[in-house]
Amino acid sequence: MPKSVMRTDPVSSMSTFGGAYPANASDNTFHRFSAGGIDWLVLTLKYNPTDAELAWAANVVATNPTSQVIVDTHEFTDGTTRSAAGQRIWNAVAGRFANVAMVVSGHYTNQGYRADAGVHGNVVHQVMADYQTYAEPAAAENSYLRLMRFSPDAGTVDVRTYSPYFNTF
């Protein structure tokens, strides 16, 4: 008789893993960790989340009020203007809670930044970057990365773009 093989989900086995919706998928997840003296929660939402997924996300943020929240989603802005999916995420989660600090997204081949006050007066920084079809003839698609260095004491985030292909910023 063949031995049974135990399979583990690499996401849910991470020490930072807080949960997923639906429970058997990894499209919508959250992770908690502490860094720089701050408790963080990173909430990842799939492309164009459903109303049920947004309700789950809102509950995650509401039940973690002492964590600074970064929402990570596929589509939110085109660089400066919120998409229809982005506006739904804003209304349900990002603009609704005082502990949401940032939204990061991609989807549109562009980059951009905007900051808006949430309903509690907190500033929500919205950073968008997507280089998947960047017009650099020698570079493979997706060869550019956004690196963010958080400095809680200074209240800043240094954002840089790096190409491992060209080994340059």
Secondary structure per residue as TSV (DSSP state, phi and psi in degrees):
chain	resnum	aa	ss	phi	psi
A	1	M	-	360.0	135.5
A	2	P	-	-69.6	147.7
A	3	K	-	-69.6	145.0
A	4	S	-	-78.2	144.6
A	5	V	-	-110.7	123.7
A	6	M	-	-86.7	126.3
A	7	R	-	-104.7	138.1
A	8	T	-	-119.2	142.8
A	9	D	-	-81.5	119.2
A	10	P	T	-62.1	-29.9
A	11	V	T	-71.7	-52.3
A	12	S	T	-71.3	-14.5
A	13	S	T	-87.7	-4.6
A	14	M	S	-70.7	143.3
A	15	S	T	-65.8	-21.7
A	16	T	T	-86.7	-10.9
A	17	F	E	-62.4	129.6
A	18	G	E	-109.6	-28.7
A	19	G	E	163.7	172.0
A	20	A	E	-145.8	155.3
A	21	Y	S	-140.4	125.4
A	22	P	S	-63.9	162.3
A	23	A	T	-58.7	-27.7
A	24	N	T	-97.3	14.9
A	25	A	-	-129.6	170.5
A	26	S	S	-123.7	19.6
A	27	D	S	-68.1	-36.6
A	28	N	S	-128.2	114.1
A	29	T	E	-140.3	166.8
A	30	F	E	-140.5	150.4
A	31	H	E	-131.1	143.5
A	32	R	E	-120.7	140.7
A	33	F	E	-159.9	165.1
A	34	S	E	-114.6	137.1
A	35	A	E	-156.5	138.6
A	36	G	T	61.2	28.6
A	37	G	T	76.6	13.5
A	38	I	E	-123.0	139.1
A	39	D	E	-87.1	122.3
A	40	W	E	-110.4	151.0
A	41	L	E	-133.9	122.1
A	42	V	E	-106.1	118.7
A	43	L	E	-107.6	119.1
A	44	T	E	-105.9	127.1
A	45	L	E	-118.8	141.6
A	46	K	-	-70.1	173.6
A	47	Y	S	-60.8	125.7
A	48	N	S	48.8	66.2
A	49	P	-	-62.1	150.8
A	50	T	-	-76.0	169.1
A	51	D	H	-60.1	-39.7
A	52	A	H	-64.2	-39.7
A	53	E	H	-67.9	-37.7
A	54	L	H	-68.5	-36.3
A	55	A	H	-64.3	-41.7
A	56	W	H	-60.3	-46.6
A	57	A	H	-61.2	-43.4
A	58	A	H	-61.4	-39.6
A	59	N	H	-65.3	-40.0
A	60	V	H	-60.0	-47.2
A	61	V	H	-67.1	-43.3
A	62	A	H	-63.3	-34.2
A	63	T	T	-88.4	4.8
A	64	N	-	-129.0	56.2
A	65	P	T	-68.4	-16.9
A	66	T	T	-94.0	-1.1
A	67	S	S	-94.1	140.5
A	68	Q	E	-78.8	130.6
A	69	V	E	-108.4	133.2
A	70	I	E	-115.5	122.7
A	71	V	E	-94.9	127.8
A	72	D	E	-116.3	118.9
A	73	T	E	-143.1	161.9
A	74	H	S	-67.4	-51.2
A	75	E	-	-128.6	127.1
A	76	F	S	-140.7	-52.6
A	77	T	B	-129.4	166.6
A	78	D	S	-96.0	14.4
A	79	G	S	126.3	-45.2
A	80	T	S	-134.5	-26.9
A	81	T	S	-111.3	133.4
A	82	R	B	-68.5	137.8
A	83	S	-	-76.3	173.7
A	84	A	H	-60.9	-43.4
A	85	A	H	-64.8	-40.3
A	86	G	H	-61.9	-39.7
A	87	Q	H	-66.0	-37.7
A	88	R	H	-64.1	-42.4
A	89	I	H	-65.1	-40.4
A	90	W	I	-60.0	-50.2
A	91	N	I	-64.7	-37.9
A	92	A	I	-86.0	-30.9
A	93	V	I	-135.7	-65.8
A	94	A	I	-61.1	-40.3
A	95	G	T	-92.8	-1.7
A	96	R	T	-96.8	-22.3
A	97	F	-	-119.5	139.3
A	98	A	T	-66.7	-21.7
A	99	N	T	-93.5	4.7
A	100	V	E	-84.0	121.9
A	101	A	E	-106.4	-28.9
A	102	M	E	-155.3	150.0
A	103	V	E	-126.9	130.2
A	104	V	E	-118.4	141.7
A	105	S	E	-155.3	178.3
A	106	G	-	-144.9	-126.1
A	107	H	S	83.7	-54.3
A	108	Y	S	-92.3	134.4
A	109	T	S	-70.6	93.6
A	110	N	E	-175.8	-179.8
A	111	Q	E	-147.2	153.1
A	112	G	E	-176.0	173.2
A	113	Y	E	-147.9	142.4
A	114	R	E	-149.4	156.9
A	115	A	E	-132.6	132.9
A	116	D	E	-135.8	151.3
A	117	A	E	-81.9	133.7
A	118	G	-	-75.8	177.8
A	119	V	T	-64.4	-18.3
A	120	H	T	-97.3	6.0
A	121	G	S	88.4	-3.9
A	122	N	-	-72.4	143.0
A	123	V	E	-82.8	128.7
A	124	V	E	-110.5	113.8
A	125	H	E	-84.1	130.9
A	126	Q	E	-121.4	111.2
A	127	V	E	-113.9	126.5
A	128	M	E	-125.5	133.2
A	129	A	E	-153.0	134.2
A	130	D	E	-151.8	114.6
A	131	Y	-	-112.3	18.7
A	132	Q	T	-63.9	-21.9
A	133	T	T	-124.3	33.0
A	134	Y	-	-56.7	132.8
A	135	A	-	-82.6	60.7
A	136	E	-	-114.2	105.3
A	137	P	T	-52.6	-37.1
A	138	A	T	-86.6	-8.9
A	139	A	S	-95.2	139.6
A	140	A	-	-73.2	155.5
A	141	E	T	-57.3	148.8
A	142	N	T	63.7	29.4
A	143	S	-	-89.7	2.5
A	144	Y	-	-110.0	138.7
A	145	L	E	-123.6	146.8
A	146	R	E	-98.0	126.3
A	147	L	E	-113.2	130.5
A	148	M	E	-120.5	127.7
A	149	R	E	-114.0	114.1
A	150	F	E	-89.0	133.1
A	151	S	E	-124.5	88.0
A	152	P	T	-59.0	-38.0
A	153	D	T	-63.2	-38.4
A	154	A	T	-86.5	-14.8
A	155	G	T	70.3	34.6
A	156	T	E	-130.3	162.1
A	157	V	E	-131.8	120.5
A	158	D	E	-90.9	120.9
A	159	V	E	-112.6	124.5
A	160	R	E	-131.1	154.6
A	161	T	E	-112.5	130.1
A	162	Y	E	-126.4	142.6
A	163	S	B	-113.6	110.7
A	164	P	T	-67.3	-26.1
A	165	Y	T	-64.4	-46.2
A	166	F	T	-94.4	-8.0
A	167	N	T	52.0	49.6
A	168	T	B	-149.3	156.3
A	169	F	-	-92.3	360.0
